[in-house]
Amino acid sequence: MMDVIDQANGSELPPVLQTSSRRLPWVVGFVAIFIGLCVGGQFYRPHIDRMIEALVAREVVPMPALSPEDKAALSEIRSGQQQASEEISAARQSGWKCSVNQDERASPGS
């Protein structure tokens, strides 16, 4: 009887060892990426100062002045946008009043 119990206990593995670990490839991948980033950082470290200086030293190219035709086109676009905005706000106000009136007709007691 004791032999059967010992054989049963000896064949059972702890729960940690019973399942295959799916985390191992993720851990190995994370470690590989981390090591790659560290190596890349050490490789580019001497050049970072030059890269920052190059980014800061870029000259801003001034925009050329707009031609009179472009200015006229922009003013037409702005006036069209203004008119559309006014029409939309007027439509919203009139539409809102209509929906309130319809709601009041549908439920006069509330």
mmCIF file of the C-alpha atoms, coordinates in Angstrom:
data_MODEL
# 
_entry.id   MODEL 
# 
loop_
_atom_site.group_PDB 
_atom_site.id 
_atom_site.type_symbol 
_atom_site.label_atom_id 
_atom_site.label_alt_id 
_atom_site.label_comp_id 
_atom_site.label_asym_id 
_atom_site.label_entity_id 
_atom_site.label_seq_id 
_atom_site.pdbx_PDB_ins_code 
_atom_site.Cartn_x 
_atom_site.Cartn_y 
_atom_site.Cartn_z 
_atom_site.occupancy 
_atom_site.B_iso_or_equiv 
_atom_site.pdbx_formal_charge 
_atom_site.auth_seq_id 
_atom_site.auth_comp_id 
_atom_site.auth_asym_id 
_atom_site.auth_atom_id 
_atom_site.pdbx_PDB_model_num 
ATOM 1   C CA . MET A 1 1   ? 0.000   0.000  0.000   1.00 0.00 ? 1   MET A CA 1 
ATOM 2   C CA . MET A 1 2   ? 2.781   2.431  0.843   1.00 0.00 ? 2   MET A CA 1 
ATOM 3   C CA . ASP A 1 3   ? 4.476   1.630  -2.448  1.00 0.00 ? 3   ASP A CA 1 
ATOM 4   C CA . VAL A 1 4   ? 1.388   2.745  -4.373  1.00 0.00 ? 4   VAL A CA 1 
ATOM 5   C CA . ILE A 1 5   ? 1.236   6.052  -2.469  1.00 0.00 ? 5   ILE A CA 1 
ATOM 6   C CA . ASP A 1 6   ? 4.952   6.654  -2.977  1.00 0.00 ? 6   ASP A CA 1 
ATOM 7   C CA . GLN A 1 7   ? 4.646   5.947  -6.709  1.00 0.00 ? 7   GLN A CA 1 
ATOM 8   C CA . ALA A 1 8   ? 1.686   8.334  -7.009  1.00 0.00 ? 8   ALA A CA 1 
ATOM 9   C CA . ASN A 1 9   ? 3.516   11.089 -5.144  1.00 0.00 ? 9   ASN A CA 1 
ATOM 10  C CA . GLY A 1 10  ? 6.731   10.527 -7.049  1.00 0.00 ? 10  GLY A CA 1 
ATOM 11  C CA . SER A 1 11  ? 5.070   10.748 -10.472 1.00 0.00 ? 11  SER A CA 1 
ATOM 12  C CA . GLU A 1 12  ? 3.197   13.959 -9.741  1.00 0.00 ? 12  GLU A CA 1 
ATOM 13  C CA . LEU A 1 13  ? 5.100   17.073 -10.621 1.00 0.00 ? 13  LEU A CA 1 
ATOM 14  C CA . PRO A 1 14  ? 4.566   20.380 -8.894  1.00 0.00 ? 14  PRO A CA 1 
ATOM 15  C CA . PRO A 1 15  ? 1.937   22.576 -10.610 1.00 0.00 ? 15  PRO A CA 1 
ATOM 16  C CA . VAL A 1 16  ? 4.630   24.947 -11.867 1.00 0.00 ? 16  VAL A CA 1 
ATOM 17  C CA . LEU A 1 17  ? 6.359   22.157 -13.793 1.00 0.00 ? 17  LEU A CA 1 
ATOM 18  C CA . GLN A 1 18  ? 3.188   20.541 -15.131 1.00 0.00 ? 18  GLN A CA 1 
ATOM 19  C CA . THR A 1 19  ? 2.321   23.275 -17.632 1.00 0.00 ? 19  THR A CA 1 
ATOM 20  C CA . SER A 1 20  ? 4.608   24.397 -20.398 1.00 0.00 ? 20  SER A CA 1 
ATOM 21  C CA . SER A 1 21  ? 5.725   27.951 -19.979 1.00 0.00 ? 21  SER A CA 1 
ATOM 22  C CA . ARG A 1 22  ? 4.421   30.272 -22.666 1.00 0.00 ? 22  ARG A CA 1 
ATOM 23  C CA . ARG A 1 23  ? 6.120   33.243 -21.093 1.00 0.00 ? 23  ARG A CA 1 
ATOM 24  C CA . LEU A 1 24  ? 9.638   32.080 -21.891 1.00 0.00 ? 24  LEU A CA 1 
ATOM 25  C CA . PRO A 1 25  ? 9.663   33.311 -25.529 1.00 0.00 ? 25  PRO A CA 1 
ATOM 26  C CA . TRP A 1 26  ? 8.265   36.680 -24.400 1.00 0.00 ? 26  TRP A CA 1 
ATOM 27  C CA . VAL A 1 27  ? 10.901  37.045 -21.693 1.00 0.00 ? 27  VAL A CA 1 
ATOM 28  C CA . VAL A 1 28  ? 13.691  36.086 -24.081 1.00 0.00 ? 28  VAL A CA 1 
ATOM 29  C CA . GLY A 1 29  ? 12.350  38.525 -26.685 1.00 0.00 ? 29  GLY A CA 1 
ATOM 30  C CA . PHE A 1 30  ? 12.104  41.322 -24.146 1.00 0.00 ? 30  PHE A CA 1 
ATOM 31  C CA . VAL A 1 31  ? 15.669  40.699 -22.940 1.00 0.00 ? 31  VAL A CA 1 
ATOM 32  C CA . ALA A 1 32  ? 16.942  40.662 -26.542 1.00 0.00 ? 32  ALA A CA 1 
ATOM 33  C CA . ILE A 1 33  ? 15.182  43.955 -27.330 1.00 0.00 ? 33  ILE A CA 1 
ATOM 34  C CA . PHE A 1 34  ? 16.500  45.513 -24.129 1.00 0.00 ? 34  PHE A CA 1 
ATOM 35  C CA . ILE A 1 35  ? 20.060  44.445 -24.908 1.00 0.00 ? 35  ILE A CA 1 
ATOM 36  C CA . GLY A 1 36  ? 19.686  45.759 -28.467 1.00 0.00 ? 36  GLY A CA 1 
ATOM 37  C CA . LEU A 1 37  ? 18.507  49.127 -27.198 1.00 0.00 ? 37  LEU A CA 1 
ATOM 38  C CA . CYS A 1 38  ? 21.408  49.335 -24.759 1.00 0.00 ? 38  CYS A CA 1 
ATOM 39  C CA . VAL A 1 39  ? 23.937  48.487 -27.474 1.00 0.00 ? 39  VAL A CA 1 
ATOM 40  C CA . GLY A 1 40  ? 22.320  50.989 -29.846 1.00 0.00 ? 40  GLY A CA 1 
ATOM 41  C CA . GLY A 1 41  ? 22.385  53.669 -27.157 1.00 0.00 ? 41  GLY A CA 1 
ATOM 42  C CA . GLN A 1 42  ? 26.079  53.097 -26.544 1.00 0.00 ? 42  GLN A CA 1 
ATOM 43  C CA . PHE A 1 43  ? 26.772  53.198 -30.275 1.00 0.00 ? 43  PHE A CA 1 
ATOM 44  C CA . TYR A 1 44  ? 24.892  56.467 -30.875 1.00 0.00 ? 44  TYR A CA 1 
ATOM 45  C CA . ARG A 1 45  ? 25.891  58.167 -27.615 1.00 0.00 ? 45  ARG A CA 1 
ATOM 46  C CA . PRO A 1 46  ? 28.935  59.982 -29.073 1.00 0.00 ? 46  PRO A CA 1 
ATOM 47  C CA . HIS A 1 47  ? 26.842  61.214 -32.000 1.00 0.00 ? 47  HIS A CA 1 
ATOM 48  C CA . ILE A 1 48  ? 23.829  62.491 -30.057 1.00 0.00 ? 48  ILE A CA 1 
ATOM 49  C CA . ASP A 1 49  ? 25.380  65.917 -29.475 1.00 0.00 ? 49  ASP A CA 1 
ATOM 50  C CA . ARG A 1 50  ? 25.970  66.373 -33.194 1.00 0.00 ? 50  ARG A CA 1 
ATOM 51  C CA . MET A 1 51  ? 22.433  65.242 -34.020 1.00 0.00 ? 51  MET A CA 1 
ATOM 52  C CA . ILE A 1 52  ? 20.923  67.697 -31.542 1.00 0.00 ? 52  ILE A CA 1 
ATOM 53  C CA . GLU A 1 53  ? 23.069  70.529 -32.847 1.00 0.00 ? 53  GLU A CA 1 
ATOM 54  C CA . ALA A 1 54  ? 22.034  69.717 -36.412 1.00 0.00 ? 54  ALA A CA 1 
ATOM 55  C CA . LEU A 1 55  ? 18.350  69.798 -35.451 1.00 0.00 ? 55  LEU A CA 1 
ATOM 56  C CA . VAL A 1 56  ? 18.683  73.102 -33.605 1.00 0.00 ? 56  VAL A CA 1 
ATOM 57  C CA . ALA A 1 57  ? 20.839  74.728 -36.280 1.00 0.00 ? 57  ALA A CA 1 
ATOM 58  C CA . ARG A 1 58  ? 18.296  74.246 -39.059 1.00 0.00 ? 58  ARG A CA 1 
ATOM 59  C CA . GLU A 1 59  ? 17.277  77.558 -40.502 1.00 0.00 ? 59  GLU A CA 1 
ATOM 60  C CA . VAL A 1 60  ? 13.626  78.353 -40.776 1.00 0.00 ? 60  VAL A CA 1 
ATOM 61  C CA . VAL A 1 61  ? 12.839  79.125 -44.369 1.00 0.00 ? 61  VAL A CA 1 
ATOM 62  C CA . PRO A 1 62  ? 10.750  82.282 -44.536 1.00 0.00 ? 62  PRO A CA 1 
ATOM 63  C CA . MET A 1 63  ? 7.507   82.001 -46.459 1.00 0.00 ? 63  MET A CA 1 
ATOM 64  C CA . PRO A 1 64  ? 7.310   84.150 -49.539 1.00 0.00 ? 64  PRO A CA 1 
ATOM 65  C CA . ALA A 1 65  ? 4.753   86.929 -49.503 1.00 0.00 ? 65  ALA A CA 1 
ATOM 66  C CA . LEU A 1 66  ? 1.380   86.081 -50.984 1.00 0.00 ? 66  LEU A CA 1 
ATOM 67  C CA . SER A 1 67  ? 0.573   87.412 -54.401 1.00 0.00 ? 67  SER A CA 1 
ATOM 68  C CA . PRO A 1 68  ? -2.447  89.729 -54.811 1.00 0.00 ? 68  PRO A CA 1 
ATOM 69  C CA . GLU A 1 69  ? -4.358  86.890 -56.525 1.00 0.00 ? 69  GLU A CA 1 
ATOM 70  C CA . ASP A 1 70  ? -3.733  84.601 -53.573 1.00 0.00 ? 70  ASP A CA 1 
ATOM 71  C CA . LYS A 1 71  ? -4.835  87.280 -51.119 1.00 0.00 ? 71  LYS A CA 1 
ATOM 72  C CA . ALA A 1 72  ? -8.041  87.836 -53.099 1.00 0.00 ? 72  ALA A CA 1 
ATOM 73  C CA . ALA A 1 73  ? -8.729  84.089 -53.199 1.00 0.00 ? 73  ALA A CA 1 
ATOM 74  C CA . LEU A 1 74  ? -8.163  83.804 -49.447 1.00 0.00 ? 74  LEU A CA 1 
ATOM 75  C CA . SER A 1 75  ? -10.504 86.702 -48.707 1.00 0.00 ? 75  SER A CA 1 
ATOM 76  C CA . GLU A 1 76  ? -13.186 85.078 -50.896 1.00 0.00 ? 76  GLU A CA 1 
ATOM 77  C CA . ILE A 1 77  ? -12.762 81.802 -49.053 1.00 0.00 ? 77  ILE A CA 1 
ATOM 78  C CA . ARG A 1 78  ? -12.987 83.554 -45.677 1.00 0.00 ? 78  ARG A CA 1 
ATOM 79  C CA . SER A 1 79  ? -16.156 85.408 -46.664 1.00 0.00 ? 79  SER A CA 1 
ATOM 80  C CA . GLY A 1 80  ? -17.680 82.151 -47.941 1.00 0.00 ? 80  GLY A CA 1 
ATOM 81  C CA . GLN A 1 81  ? -16.816 80.448 -44.657 1.00 0.00 ? 81  GLN A CA 1 
ATOM 82  C CA . GLN A 1 82  ? -18.343 83.343 -42.720 1.00 0.00 ? 82  GLN A CA 1 
ATOM 83  C CA . GLN A 1 83  ? -21.581 83.127 -44.740 1.00 0.00 ? 83  GLN A CA 1 
ATOM 84  C CA . ALA A 1 84  ? -21.758 79.352 -44.308 1.00 0.00 ? 84  ALA A CA 1 
ATOM 85  C CA . SER A 1 85  ? -21.187 79.715 -40.582 1.00 0.00 ? 85  SER A CA 1 
ATOM 86  C CA . GLU A 1 86  ? -23.971 82.284 -40.288 1.00 0.00 ? 86  GLU A CA 1 
ATOM 87  C CA . GLU A 1 87  ? -26.337 80.078 -42.311 1.00 0.00 ? 87  GLU A CA 1 
ATOM 88  C CA . ILE A 1 88  ? -25.550 77.050 -40.159 1.00 0.00 ? 88  ILE A CA 1 
ATOM 89  C CA . SER A 1 89  ? -26.121 78.958 -36.926 1.00 0.00 ? 89  SER A CA 1 
ATOM 90  C CA . ALA A 1 90  ? -29.415 80.338 -38.264 1.00 0.00 ? 90  ALA A CA 1 
ATOM 91  C CA . ALA A 1 91  ? -30.509 76.838 -39.324 1.00 0.00 ? 91  ALA A CA 1 
ATOM 92  C CA . ARG A 1 92  ? -29.622 75.438 -35.917 1.00 0.00 ? 92  ARG A CA 1 
ATOM 93  C CA . GLN A 1 93  ? -31.585 78.135 -34.137 1.00 0.00 ? 93  GLN A CA 1 
ATOM 94  C CA . SER A 1 94  ? -34.660 77.693 -36.309 1.00 0.00 ? 94  SER A CA 1 
ATOM 95  C CA . GLY A 1 95  ? -34.378 73.902 -36.204 1.00 0.00 ? 95  GLY A CA 1 
ATOM 96  C CA . TRP A 1 96  ? -34.023 73.935 -32.450 1.00 0.00 ? 96  TRP A CA 1 
ATOM 97  C CA . LYS A 1 97  ? -37.133 76.077 -32.034 1.00 0.00 ? 97  LYS A CA 1 
ATOM 98  C CA . CYS A 1 98  ? -39.109 73.743 -34.311 1.00 0.00 ? 98  CYS A CA 1 
ATOM 99  C CA . SER A 1 99  ? -38.056 70.664 -32.377 1.00 0.00 ? 99  SER A CA 1 
ATOM 100 C CA . VAL A 1 100 ? -38.998 72.369 -29.092 1.00 0.00 ? 100 VAL A CA 1 
ATOM 101 C CA . ASN A 1 101 ? -42.383 73.338 -30.511 1.00 0.00 ? 101 ASN A CA 1 
ATOM 102 C CA . GLN A 1 102 ? -42.970 69.771 -31.726 1.00 0.00 ? 102 GLN A CA 1 
ATOM 103 C CA . ASP A 1 103 ? -42.013 68.388 -28.339 1.00 0.00 ? 103 ASP A CA 1 
ATOM 104 C CA . GLU A 1 104 ? -44.374 70.788 -26.584 1.00 0.00 ? 104 GLU A CA 1 
ATOM 105 C CA . ARG A 1 105 ? -47.229 69.738 -28.910 1.00 0.00 ? 105 ARG A CA 1 
ATOM 106 C CA . ALA A 1 106 ? -46.508 66.035 -28.354 1.00 0.00 ? 106 ALA A CA 1 
ATOM 107 C CA . SER A 1 107 ? -46.581 66.250 -24.562 1.00 0.00 ? 107 SER A CA 1 
ATOM 108 C CA . PRO A 1 108 ? -48.559 69.310 -23.412 1.00 0.00 ? 108 PRO A CA 1 
ATOM 109 C CA . GLY A 1 109 ? -48.817 68.144 -19.814 1.00 0.00 ? 109 GLY A CA 1 
ATOM 110 C CA . SER A 1 110 ? -45.091 68.024 -19.101 1.00 0.00 ? 110 SER A CA 1 
# 
